[in-house]
C-alpha cells in the first residue's frame, strides 16, 4: 500500500473517530434522540470508502473504529460497534457490488446498512441480556424505525458531501 493511501486511511479513520465521539456526546441533547439512538455519522465515511477508496479498506476502518471505541468506552460498546459495523459493511459491500449507482441510491444503501447495523447490535445484545428479553422485543421496532430515518439522513449527507470528499481524496492518489 502506498504511503499516500496509508495517509488517506489515517485521516479518514480520524474523521470517523471524531464523528463517532461527537455523536455519542450529542445524540440525546443535540439530535433529540432517545438514549442509545445515534445518527451514525461515521457511516457516511464508511460508505464513501466502500464506494470510492476500497471495500477492504471500509472493513478495516470499521474494525479499527470499533477497537478505538472498545478502548475508550469499554468492551460492550466496542463489541456492539464491531457487530453492527461488520454486518452493515458486509451488506453495503454486497449492495455496492451487485447494483450500479443508477439502480440503487445512496440513501437506499444507507438505510439498509443502518438497519443491518442495528440488527447486528441486537444479535449481540439478545444473548447477553436474555433476562430483559421482553423489553428488548418492544425496543426492536423503534430501533428499525431509527435505522430507516438515520439511514436516510446519512445517505442524503453522503450524496451532498461526495463531490468535496472526492476532491480531497484525489490528493492521495
C-alpha positions in Angstrom: 0.0 0.0 0.0 1.3 3.4 -0.9 2.2 6.0 1.8 -0.5 8.3 0.3 -3.1 5.6 0.7 -2.0 5.0 4.3 -2.2 8.7 5.0 -5.7 8.9 3.5 -6.9 6.0 5.6 -5.4 7.5 8.7 -7.2 10.8 8.0 -10.5 9.0 7.2 -10.2 6.9 10.4 -9.5 10.1 12.5 -12.6 11.7 11.0 -14.7 8.6 11.8 -13.5 8.6 15.4 -14.2 12.3 15.8 -17.7 11.9 14.3 -18.4 8.8 16.5 -17.2 10.5 19.6 -19.2 13.7 18.9 -22.4 11.8 18.3 -22.0 9.9 21.5 -21.8 13.2 23.4 -24.5 15.0 21.4 -27.0 12.3 20.4 -29.6 12.9 23.2 -29.3 16.6 23.6 -28.5 17.8 20.1 -30.3 15.3 17.9 -33.3 15.0 20.2 -33.0 11.2 20.1 -33.8 8.7 22.8 -30.9 7.2 24.7 -28.8 4.7 22.6 -30.1 6.1 19.3 -27.3 7.6 17.2 -27.4 9.1 13.7 -24.4 7.0 12.6 -22.4 9.9 11.1 -19.2 7.8 10.9 -21.1 5.6 8.5 -21.0 8.4 5.9 -17.3 7.9 5.8 -17.5 4.1 5.7 -19.9 4.2 2.8 -17.7 6.7 0.9 -14.8 4.3 1.4 -16.8 1.4 0.2 -17.8 3.3 -3.0 -14.5 5.1 -3.8 -11.5 4.0 -1.8 -11.8 0.3 -1.5 -14.2 -2.2 0.1 -11.5 -4.0 2.1 -10.4 -0.5 3.4 -14.0 0.1 4.6 -13.9 -3.1 6.6 -10.5 -2.2 8.0 -11.8 1.2 9.1 -14.9 -0.3 10.8 -12.7 -2.7 12.7 -10.3 0.0 13.8 -13.1 2.3 14.8 -14.6 -0.5 16.9 -11.2 -1.1 18.5 -11.0 2.6 19.4 -14.5 2.5 20.9 -13.5 -0.6 22.9 -10.6 1.2 24.4 -12.4 4.5 25.1 -16.0 3.3 26.0 -15.4 -0.3 27.1 -15.9 -3.8 25.9 -19.6 -3.8 25.4 -19.6 -0.6 23.4 -16.7 -2.0 21.3 -18.5 -5.3 20.7 -21.7 -3.5 19.7 -19.8 -1.3 17.3 -17.9 -4.2 15.8 -21.0 -6.4 15.4 -23.2 -3.7 13.9 -20.4 -2.3 11.8 -19.3 -5.6 10.3 -22.9 -6.7 9.4 -23.6 -3.2 8.0 -20.4 -3.0 5.9 -20.9 -6.6 4.5 -24.4 -5.7 3.4 -23.2 -2.4 1.9 -20.4 -4.2 0.0 -22.9 -6.7 -1.3 -25.2 -3.9 -2.5 -22.4 -1.9 -4.0 -21.1 -5.0 -5.8 -24.5 -6.0 -7.0 -26.0 -2.7 -8.2 -24.7 0.2 -10.2 -25.1 3.7 -8.9 -28.0 4.2 -11.4 -30.0 1.3 -10.0 -29.8 2.0 -6.2 -29.5 5.3 -4.4 -27.0 6.2 -1.7 -30.0 6.7 0.7 -31.3 3.2 -0.1 -27.9 1.6 0.6 -27.5 3.8 3.7 -31.0 2.8 5.1 -30.3 -0.9 4.5 -26.8 -0.5 6.1 -28.2 1.3 9.1 -30.9 -1.3 9.7 -28.3 -4.0 9.3 -26.1 -2.2 11.9 -29.0 -2.2 14.4 -29.7 -5.9 13.7 -26.0 -6.8 14.2 -26.0 -5.0 17.5 -29.3 -6.6 18.5 -27.9 -10.0 17.7 -25.2 -9.4 20.3 -27.4 -7.8 23.0 -30.1 -10.5 23.0 -27.9 -13.4 24.3 -26.2 -11.1 26.8 -29.4 -9.6 28.2 -31.7 -12.6 27.9 -33.4 -11.7 31.2 -34.6 -8.4 29.7 -35.8 -10.2 26.5 -39.4 -8.9 26.8 -38.2 -5.3 27.0 -35.8 -5.8 24.1 -38.7 -7.0 21.9 -40.5 -3.7 22.5 -37.4 -1.8 21.6 -36.8 -3.5 18.3 -39.4 -1.7 16.2 -38.1 1.7 17.4 -34.6 0.6 16.5 -35.6 -0.4 13.0 -37.5 2.9 12.5 -34.5 4.9 13.8 -32.3 2.9 11.3 -34.5 3.9 8.4 -34.7 7.6 9.5 -31.0 7.9 10.3 -30.0 5.9 7.2 -32.0 8.3 5.1 -30.2 11.2 6.8 -26.7 9.8 6.3 -27.5 8.9 2.7 -28.5 12.4 1.9 -25.5 13.8 3.7 -23.2 11.4 1.8 -24.7 12.5 -1.6 -24.1 16.1 -0.7 -20.5 15.5 0.5 -19.3 13.2 -2.2 -18.0 16.0 -4.5 -16.0 17.5 -1.7 -14.7 14.2 -0.5 -13.7 13.1 -3.9 -11.9 16.4 -4.5 -9.9 16.0 -1.3 -9.2 12.3 -1.9 -7.6 13.0 -5.2 -4.6 14.4 -3.5 -3.8 10.9 -2.1 -3.8 9.1 -5.4 
